[in-house]
């Protein structure tokens, strides 16, 4: 089974009553009532077309892609020599 790569789209709305209409574009992951935005996931290859279509609606303020798929999520830890010494002696 091939897994489709997905990417998030953040859609800022004038009113939240239209948030249910965004379901037809992908999976609605989160709706913020206070800040009036919706996080929506759809296939990566359809992202440009979907963003264009969504931004053409009158109830949409702004549409932004999520950059999470392009970020490096593996982090390196740099050990501090002084802290390492403290751990060894049990402070």
Backbone bond lengths (Angstrom), bond angles and torsions (degrees), N, CA, C in turn:
res aa  C-N    CA-C-N  psi(-1)  N-CA   C-N-CA  omega(-1)  CA-C   N-CA-C  phi
1 X - - - 1.455 - - 1.533 109.52 -
2 X 1.317 116.30 125.85 1.455 120.16 -179.45 1.530 110.02 -88.48
3 X 1.312 114.46 129.80 1.456 119.17 -179.59 1.524 109.41 -91.49
4 X 1.334 116.40 127.98 1.459 120.32 178.03 1.515 109.96 -77.68
5 X 1.326 115.94 135.58 1.458 120.10 174.87 1.518 108.14 -74.04
6 X 1.325 115.57 131.97 1.462 119.43 -177.97 1.520 109.80 -117.89
7 X 1.314 114.60 155.10 1.455 120.74 178.53 1.517 108.47 -138.82
8 X 1.319 116.13 147.63 1.455 120.58 -179.79 1.517 111.95 -86.34
9 X 1.323 115.08 150.93 1.454 122.23 172.75 1.517 106.16 -126.32
10 X 1.330 116.61 131.59 1.457 120.60 176.48 1.524 107.34 -101.84
11 X 1.331 115.75 121.60 1.466 121.63 -176.73 1.523 108.36 -115.22
12 X 1.334 116.40 116.31 1.463 121.74 177.28 1.526 108.42 -90.77
13 X 1.341 115.98 129.89 1.463 121.08 -173.91 1.528 111.72 -115.19
14 X 1.331 116.53 155.50 1.461 121.45 172.44 1.526 109.41 -76.67
15 X 1.337 116.42 -37.39 1.460 121.42 -179.38 1.527 108.96 -141.60
16 X 1.327 116.48 140.35 1.464 120.03 -176.67 1.520 113.61 -76.67
17 X 1.314 118.52 -9.90 1.466 118.93 -177.86 1.532 112.15 -65.50
18 X 1.319 117.07 -16.16 1.464 121.01 178.38 1.532 112.79 -93.24
19 X 1.318 117.36 0.47 1.469 119.95 -174.68 1.531 112.89 -63.22
20 X 1.327 117.73 -30.14 1.468 120.35 179.49 1.525 111.94 -69.34
21 X 1.334 116.85 -25.48 1.463 120.18 -179.27 1.531 111.86 -70.21
22 X 1.332 117.09 -16.29 1.465 120.92 -179.62 1.524 112.61 -78.97
23 X 1.338 117.52 -9.05 1.468 121.38 179.86 1.524 113.17 -59.38
24 X 1.324 117.21 -29.77 1.469 119.48 -176.37 1.533 112.54 -71.28
25 X 1.341 117.24 -13.06 1.466 120.65 -179.93 1.519 113.16 -92.19
26 X 1.328 117.79 -16.33 1.461 120.97 -178.99 1.513 110.58 165.22
27 X 1.314 116.37 -164.36 1.464 121.30 -179.91 1.515 109.93 -84.32
28 X 1.329 116.47 122.30 1.458 120.50 174.95 1.523 106.75 -79.88
29 X 1.325 116.06 115.98 1.460 121.50 -174.95 1.526 111.50 -92.34
30 X 1.324 116.74 -39.08 1.467 120.17 -175.38 1.525 110.26 -153.49
31 X 1.326 115.96 142.47 1.467 121.79 175.43 1.523 107.47 -127.02
32 X 1.334 116.88 120.51 1.457 121.47 177.33 1.520 109.18 -94.89
33 X 1.335 115.85 115.97 1.467 119.78 -179.11 1.523 111.35 -72.86
34 X 1.326 115.78 -38.66 1.460 119.72 -175.29 1.526 111.78 -72.32
35 X 1.326 117.28 -44.74 1.465 120.52 -176.58 1.526 113.33 -96.04
36 X 1.332 116.74 -1.72 1.472 123.41 176.08 1.525 113.56 54.41
37 X 1.333 115.29 58.41 1.455 119.27 172.17 1.515 110.25 -138.40
38 X 1.334 115.08 159.96 1.459 122.52 -179.61 1.523 108.24 -126.33
39 X 1.334 117.18 134.25 1.463 121.41 173.11 1.517 106.73 -101.10
40 X 1.316 114.96 124.34 1.455 122.47 -171.89 1.522 108.15 -127.39
41 X 1.326 118.25 135.95 1.459 121.40 177.79 1.522 110.56 -110.48
42 X 1.336 116.46 134.93 1.467 121.04 174.93 1.528 108.53 -146.14
43 X 1.325 117.25 173.10 1.459 121.62 -178.87 1.526 110.78 -63.03
44 X 1.332 116.04 144.02 1.461 121.06 -177.14 1.523 112.95 -63.69
45 X 1.322 116.92 -34.66 1.468 118.75 -177.38 1.531 112.35 -73.57
46 X 1.330 117.93 -15.06 1.462 121.54 179.10 1.526 112.81 -102.67
47 X 1.328 117.15 4.95 1.462 120.05 -169.18 1.533 113.57 -64.18
48 X 1.333 117.36 -42.97 1.473 120.48 -177.93 1.530 111.63 -64.42
49 X 1.332 115.15 -47.47 1.461 120.27 -179.07 1.536 110.85 -63.56
50 X 1.336 116.05 -40.94 1.463 121.05 -179.52 1.527 110.84 -65.26
51 X 1.336 116.68 -43.10 1.466 120.13 179.96 1.527 111.13 -63.88
52 X 1.326 116.65 -40.30 1.472 120.73 177.33 1.524 111.01 -60.54
53 X 1.336 114.89 -47.34 1.461 120.96 -177.61 1.537 111.00 -62.82
54 X 1.353 116.13 -45.66 1.461 120.66 -178.29 1.523 110.65 -64.84
55 X 1.328 117.56 -41.76 1.473 119.70 -176.31 1.525 112.48 -70.36
56 X 1.339 117.72 -14.87 1.467 120.05 178.57 1.533 112.51 -76.65
57 X 1.336 117.62 -14.53 1.466 120.31 179.97 1.526 111.03 -75.09
58 X 1.332 115.90 146.59 1.465 120.73 -176.45 1.527 112.92 -71.86
59 X 1.318 117.93 -26.34 1.465 120.34 -177.38 1.531 112.98 -83.47
60 X 1.334 117.44 -0.16 1.467 121.94 -179.04 1.528 109.75 -98.56
61 X 1.332 115.06 128.18 1.464 120.81 177.89 1.518 111.40 -83.69
62 X 1.350 115.19 -50.69 1.460 120.54 -173.72 1.522 109.11 -155.33
63 X 1.340 117.10 148.23 1.467 122.22 178.51 1.523 107.85 -128.78
64 X 1.333 116.21 130.15 1.467 120.80 179.03 1.519 109.80 -133.52
65 X 1.340 117.13 142.73 1.475 119.37 174.94 1.526 110.05 -80.37
66 X 1.312 116.16 154.49 1.457 121.18 173.14 1.525 107.60 -86.21
67 X 1.324 116.76 138.64 1.466 120.20 -178.18 1.521 112.27 -98.26
68 X 1.321 117.01 8.54 1.467 120.54 -176.52 1.531 114.29 -56.85
69 X 1.358 119.95 -41.47 1.473 117.68 -179.08 1.530 113.94 -63.86
70 X 1.324 117.21 -17.01 1.464 120.62 -177.05 1.519 112.91 -100.30
71 X 1.324 117.56 -2.74 1.460 121.22 -179.59 1.515 111.23 -90.08
72 X 1.324 115.85 147.49 1.457 120.64 176.32 1.526 107.62 -83.16
73 X 1.316 117.10 121.75 1.460 120.82 -174.94 1.525 113.63 -102.91
74 X 1.342 117.31 2.07 1.459 120.05 175.45 1.526 107.40 -96.14
75 X 1.312 115.69 127.37 1.459 119.92 -176.79 1.521 109.76 -115.66
76 X 1.339 115.65 147.97 1.452 120.39 175.97 1.518 108.20 -103.46
77 X 1.313 115.74 143.60 1.457 118.11 176.73 1.527 108.01 -103.61
78 X 1.300 115.16 134.37 1.464 120.52 176.66 1.520 106.56 -103.41
79 X 1.318 116.03 117.10 1.454 120.19 -176.96 1.521 110.54 -77.59
80 X 1.309 114.88 135.86 1.451 121.54 176.06 1.528 107.12 -87.49
81 X 1.333 116.73 125.47 1.472 120.51 -175.21 1.533 112.33 -61.91
82 X 1.323 117.49 -37.70 1.470 120.46 -179.08 1.526 110.53 -66.68
83 X 1.329 117.37 -43.32 1.460 120.56 179.08 1.515 110.95 -66.49
84 X 1.332 115.79 -38.17 1.467 120.11 179.31 1.524 110.04 -60.68
85 X 1.313 117.38 -40.76 1.457 122.35 178.20 1.524 110.95 -63.81
86 X 1.369 116.53 -42.45 1.463 121.07 179.61 1.522 111.28 -61.95
87 X 1.334 117.16 -38.86 1.462 120.48 179.84 1.524 111.00 -66.11
88 X 1.329 115.80 -36.82 1.474 119.03 -177.61 1.520 112.25 -66.60
89 X 1.346 116.49 -37.59 1.453 118.03 -178.59 1.531 112.59 -90.79
90 X 1.326 116.94 -4.54 1.463 120.95 171.44 1.515 115.43 83.50
91 X 1.307 118.18 39.60 1.473 120.49 177.44 1.500 109.77 -81.44
